[in-house]
Amino acid sequence: MSSESALAAYWNFFEAFNSRDARAFSAALNYPHVRVSSRGLPAIVPSLEDHAASISWERFLATGWDHTNGHEPELLHEAEDRAHIVGGWTRVDAQDNPVLVNRVTYIVTRTDAGWGIQCRYGTDAGTAQSSGETEAAHAHAVALAEDYIDAYNEGDWQRCASLMATPHFKVDVGSVREWQDRDSLQTALRDGPRHAVTEVSARAVQGGPNSVTVAIEGVLDGGDRTLKAVFFLVNRDGWGIQARSIIEG
């Protein structure tokens, strides 16, 4: 993979947003597309045309917004057709004064349409990462993600499903799968392929009091392959894993 291609897609996302051109901005994404956050229930956008029809800059302009500055990205994980990028943005007014700050993890994929943003994990906007409340949320999210991996290795699909928030999304290259309830999640996990995950490390890479992105790395199949994943955990009537993107290689 050329990491520059994934990073170029990241910067293109902000350039396209600042253009205020609905079709240009929509073309910076890959479809189906989903944005998950602690605010409201996410929904899958099936196509460029659907996204372009729904986007408007009026509410941003009403806040005094003039343009958005992307944060310097961290390329967390990469593969031939997918990358996990930790970044975010600051919306500013015409004098470059901050209007709103958010930290976002981007799932960037290469499909037939090229490199684009397939999914966005949007954490709590404007929250301070150094607050005690946020640090506690980070620790809780990491522990929950580790609990999920333990349950997965044990084949305890009921416990795995109980640790997920619904609707739940699994992001792959050119696809986003959605489950509306834990029973269907349990069935999908039970019937899907299974690979033991060892030498697991997990850390919070972004988040606030109500949502955290956790990066997970491990070894598959006794050392033959690796796992690199980003889980998005949200506190909505209790903590749960709302979305997963997993690179196996």
Protein Blocks (a to p, Z undefined) as FASTA:
>chain_A
ZZklmmmmmmmmmmmmmnopaklmmmmpccddddddfeojadddfbfklmmmmgcfklmm
mnopabdcddddddfbdcfkbccddeddddddfkopafbdcdddddddddfkopcdfbdc
dddehiafkbmklmmmmmmmmmmmmmmmmmmmnopaklmmmmpccddddddehiacddfb
fklmmmmmmmmccdddehiacddfbdcfkbccddddddeehipaccddddddddeeiaad
fbdcdddZZ
